[in-house]
Amino acid sequence: MNDGGMGSLKFLYDCEQSYGGVIVEAEYIDLDGVLVLISLIMTKENQLYELNVFKGDFLSLKKIPKVS
């Protein structure tokens, strides 16, 4: 997605689907000290809709976190 380099992804489907809710959320502090929120969103049809990455200053991520 065109999100200023924050890293969001939109999953595309053949038909129009509607927002269903957040499956899981996480947050971390980027290398420059700015809070980053990550949300995995599903549709009402139980399909993945979007991986939303939001950085508090709207700038690109300095580092993508490792998940263990």
C-alpha positions, 0 to 999 in steps of 0.5 A: 500500500502507499503508506509512506513506507510504514509497511502496510499490506492489503489482501485483494479478492475478486469481490468487494468485501467489507471490514469485519474487525481486528484479529490481533494487534501488536505495538513496538517502539521503532529505532527512533523512539516512535510508537508503531501499531500493527493490526491484522484485519479481517473481512466480515466474510472471514478473509484476511483484509489488511495488515495495517502498520501505523507509525506515530510520526507517519514516517517510514519504519527504521526497522521491521521487528522480529517476532519470536 
